[in-house]
Amino acid sequence: MAMVEEDVLPITIPEALDSLTKLIGDVNRKNRTMIDYYIYPKETPSEIEAYRPRLQVLFTRVESLSALDLPKLTLLVDDAAAFMSAFLLPIIDQLLNAVHGVQQIFINHYDRDLEDRKPYNGVYTTLEYRERQLKKFQADQMRNPQRRLPESLTPMPPNPTEPSFCRFAIAYMNHRDHGKLSQVMSEELSSDDKEKLRNSGGAYLSWDCPGCAFKLKYHVVSSMTSNIQLTDDVRSHSSVPEIEYRPAWLVKCHLYQPKSKNVKYSPAWDDRRESATDSRRGGTVRRQSDTRSHRTSNPFFFGGPRRSQSEVITNKYTTTHIRSKETYAKYGCPFCFVTGREHGHMDYRNGRELAEHIAARHHLGKPPSSLVLEKYMVGLNGRCADNVRRWDLNVR
């Protein structure tokens, strides 16, 4: 008789992740035992060998989800725990299929008695139970009347000594766009902007955050793409050809910037000029070894933590940022934030600096978790999650 939902014991996301990691290991060990008993020293058939990379892929997916800091994720993502459970359920389903498939191969080709002995039954039964636990957990989370929007968990204004994502950046990332539009005056346009208008037509609009001093200029050419979520304005920088992004990416990553008149900011819409002046405005790229300098703890004063002239982010790129005392950080890295490694990565002045960090720390060889890729609409070589219509950030 099937166990009713009320009899399913509660489970937390960390417990589910630990259990799945162990279960994948159990399946691998069981496979090796079966191969040693029924096949060795003969060559393992490709039908059985094919399960090894499948299990490795599932293990990597669980590992990437385990790297996420759930309390941090809760500050950015709607119903973070329930959302994470939605990524774990397909993993369980694929594990169930893999266990059933490999057991059936041994039954059909090696030992018919295995159908009664069911060597994988313990793992299979546990996976089914974990599936029911997570489905109940997900339903309970979504029915909770006291759950709060992530932006409401961020104080306004935030702690002045620590950089923090603006609550309207968090709302925007969760598809609640509260931004105000304003016209960009001619004197606020750079020579590159004016040339773009002459060549492509259209106009420049500014997305103004209602909760802080952040503003972002973007180019539109038709009424259908006048919304910042739909604009065809794609940006890149010569110093980081691996990264391209749309204005919406910067809106999602912007930090709270107080509206105090005593604080001077470089205009948030200066990011477009960076692509044309990378070589003249504090960005140098050279090949060096993989070392890093220490950072100070307060990224708000004097433009953020100091970086040595020789700071290297990967074995490929070294970037030197020359900061003005009047320039404050405008962007943070959400990928570092949700893994609890935000210290020192919430202090980028412009889109170019953030792009250089993404190329160095979150490149194709080490992309963020699929959950974060989907939520932030990130493409890898132009390919997005199935339910993401187009990317806001593309890593190539």
N, C-alpha and C positions, 0 to 999 in steps of 0.2 A: 504493500500500500504506500502510495506516495506521501511524503511528509508535507503537511500543510505549512503554509508560509509562516504562521505564528511559531512553529517549532524550530525554525532556522535561527541559529545563534547569531548574534550581531558580529560584524567584522569591520575592522578599520582598513583604510587604504594601505598603510604601511604593513599591516598583517597580511593583507592579500598579496602585496608585492613580494614579501618574504616567502610566502607559501608557494607562489608561482615559480620563483627562482629555484626553490628546493624541488618542486615537482618536475621541472624541466631537467634538472640534474638526475632525478630518479628515473625518468624515461631514458635518458642517455645511458645510465648504468644498466638498466634492464635490457636495452638493445644490445649492449656489449656482451652481457651474460648470455643472451639468446644466440648471438652470433658465434660466440666461443663454443657453445654446447652443440649447436646444430650445423654449423657451417665450417668453422676453422678446422683444418688449415686451407680449405678451399677459398677461392676468391669470393668476396661478398657480392651478391647480385646487385646490379645497379638499382633495382626497385627498392631494396632496403637501404643502400648507401645514400639514396636521394633524400632520406629523412634527416640525415645529419645536417646539411645546410639549412633545411627548414627549421629544425630545432634551434640552430645557431641564430637565425634571424629572429625567432620569437624571443630567445634569451636576450638579444641585443635590444629589442623593443622594451622588454621588462626592465632591463638595466637602465635605459634612458629615462624611463618613467620614475625609476627609483632615485635617480639623480635630482629630481625636482624636490624643492622644499615646499611642502604643501601649505604651511602657514604663509609663506611668501606668495605662492600662487593664489591663495585665497584673497590677497590684497589686490590682485589684478584681474582675475577671471571670475565671471558669473558662475556660481555653484561649482566651485573648483573641484571639490571632492566627487560630486556626482559626474562631472565632466571627465574626470580621470577614470572613474569606474566604467564609463562608456568606452574608453580605450582598452581597458583590461578585458572586457567581455569578449570582444572578437579574438583576443589572444587565447582565451580559454577555449573558445569554439574551435580554433585551429589546432590547439593541442589535443582536444578530444578526437578530432578527425585523424590526426597523426597517430595517436595511440591505437585507435580502432583499425586504421589502415595497416600498420606494421604488424599488429597481432594477427590480422586476417591473413597476411602473407605467410606467416609461420604456420598457421592452421592449415591453409590450403596446400602448402608445398612441403612441409616438414613433419608435422605431427598433428593428426586429427584429434588426438586426445586433449590437445590444448584448448579446444572449444569448451571442454568441461572444467579444466583446471584454471583457465583464465589467468595467465601470469600477469597481465596488466590490470587486473580488476581493481586492485587497491588504488592505483594512480587514477584510473578512470572514474571510480566512485568519488574520490576526493575532488577531482576537477568538477564533476557535476554538482557537488555540494557547494564548492566555491562559487560556481556560477549562480546558484540560487541565492547564496548569501549576498553577492554583489548586486543582483537584481533587486533584492529587498532593500539593501542599503541605498541604492539609487532612488528607488521609489520613496523611501522615508525622507531622504534629503530634499527631494522636490516637493514633498507634501509639508515640509516644515514651515509653519507660518511665520516663524521668527527669523528666517534667513534674511540676510541683508545684502544689498548691492555692494560690490567691492569698493566703489568710490566713496561710499558712506563710512568705510572703515579708515579712510585717510583723513586725518584732521585738517582743518582749513582755518588759518594757514598751518602748514606742517612745521615741524621742528626747524627753526632757522639755522641751526648748526649742521644739519644733515640734508643732503639733496634728496628730493622725493618726487616721484611722478605726480604730476598735477591730477587732481581727481577728475578733471574733464578730459584728460588724456586717457585715463582708465575707462571712463564712460564711453568715449569715442571708440576705443578698441572693442568694447562690448556692444557696438552698434547703436549707441545713444549719442547722436551728434548734437551738441548744444552750441556749437560754434556760431559766431556772428560774422557775417560777410561785410566787408567794407571795400571801397574803391581805393586803388593804389594811385597816388598822384604822380604826375609826370616827373617831378623833381625827386621822387623816391625810386625811380627806375635807373638801373645801371645802363651803360652803353650797350652791353650785351642784350639786356632786356629790350631796349629800343630797337636794336637790330632785328631781334626775333619778331617784334611786332611788325616791322617793315616787311620782313620776308614771309611771315605766316599769318599776319593779321591777328584778329582776336583782341583780347584785353588781359590785364592782370587784376586779379582779385586778391583780397587778403582774408585769410581765415583768422579771426580774432577769438582767443580764448576768453570766455566770460568770467573765468575765475582767477586769472593772473595776467601778467603783462605779455604773454607769448602771442606773437603774430607770425603768420606764415604766408608769404606771397606765392601765388601759383598762376600759371598761364592757361587761359581757356580760349577756344576758337569756335565753339558752337554752343547753343543753348542746351543741347543734350549732355554735354560734358562740363557744364558750368559748376556742377557740384564737385567738391574736392574729392569725393569718393569715386567719381567717374572720370575725372580729368585724364587726358592723355599725356600730361606733362610728366615725362620720365627724366630722371636726373642721374648723372654719373660723374666721376672725377677721374682725371688722367692718372692720378697716383694710385687708384684702386680700380682697375678695369674689371675686376671680378664682381663688383657690386653695382647694381642699379636699383633705383627706388622711385616711388611716386611720393608726392607731398603728404599723402595720408600716413605714410610710415613715420615721418617726422612728427606729425600731430600725435601719434600713439606714443612716441618716445619722449615727448617734451616734459621737462621738469617744471615744478611750480616756480614761478618768477614773480616776486612781489612787485606791486605797482608803485613802490616808494619812489618819490622824485629824487631822493638822495642817492639812488643807485643807478649807475649808468650801464646800459646794455648796448652791445653791438646789435643792430636791428636783426630780428629773427629771420627776415627775408633775405639776408645777405648770403644764404646758402647757395643760391643760384650762381653767384659770382665766383664761388670757390672753384667751379669746374673750369673757368677760364683763367684763373690766376693761381692755380695750385703751386706753380713753381716760384711765384713771387711772394706768397703770403704765408710762409712758415711751414711748408710741407716739403721735406726732403726724403727720398727713398734710396736706401742703399743696402747691400747684402752684408749681413754680419751673423754672429753666432747667437744662440738662443739664451739671452740673459735679460734680466729686468732690474731696474733700480727700485729702491723703496719709495713709497708715496707717503705723504703726510695725511693726517686723518681728517682734515677739514677742507673739502673741495670747494667751499664757497668763497673763502678768502683768497685774494690775489689770483682769481681765475681758476682755482682748483688745485689739486695736489701737484707739486713740482715733479717734472720728469727730467731726467738727465739728458744731455745732448746725445748720449749713445744708447738710450733705452731701445730695446729690441722686443717686439711683440711676438714674432715667430722667427724661424731660421731664414725666412725669405725677406721680410720687411723690417726696416727700422724707420720710425717716424719721429721727427723732431717738431714739437709744437712750440712756437714762441707766443706767449700769452701776454696780453696787456693787463695791467692792474685794474683797468676799468671794465674788463670782460668777465662775465660770469658764465658758469656752465648752463647750457640750455637743454642738453639731451642726456639720457641715461640708456644703458643697455638692458632691455628687459630679459634677454637670454641669461645674462649673468645674475640678474636680480632673482629670477625664479629658481635658481640653483643655490642661492644663498651666498654667492660670491660677488655681491655687488660692490664691495669696498674697492674704491679706486676705479670703478667703471661706471660712475654716474656723474661724469664731469666733462662732457664733450661740448665744445663751443658751437660746433656747426655740423652739418651733415657730412662733410668730408672726414672730420675726425671720427665720427661714429662709424662711417663706412670703413675706414682704415682698421678700426677695432674689430668690426664684424669679419672683415677679410682675414684678419690675423687669428682671431680666437674661435670663430664659428664658421669656418670654411667648409667646403664640400667634404673634406676628409673627416670633419668632426662637427656635423650639423646639430642643432638643438633637437630636443625631443619632438616627435611627430605631433604631439599635443600642442606644443608651442608654435610649431610651424603652421598648423591649421588655424590656431586662434589669431595669430598675428599676420595671417595671409602671406606666408613666405613661400617663394618658389625656389626650387633647386634646379638649376639649368632650365628655368622656365616652366617646370612641372610643379603643379600644386596638388593639394589633397583633393579628393573627388568632389567634395562639396564646397570648394573654394573656386569662385568664378574667375578671378584673376589675382595676380600677386600685387602686393604693395612693396615688397622687398624681394629682389631676385639675386641669388648667389650663384655664380657660374664659374 
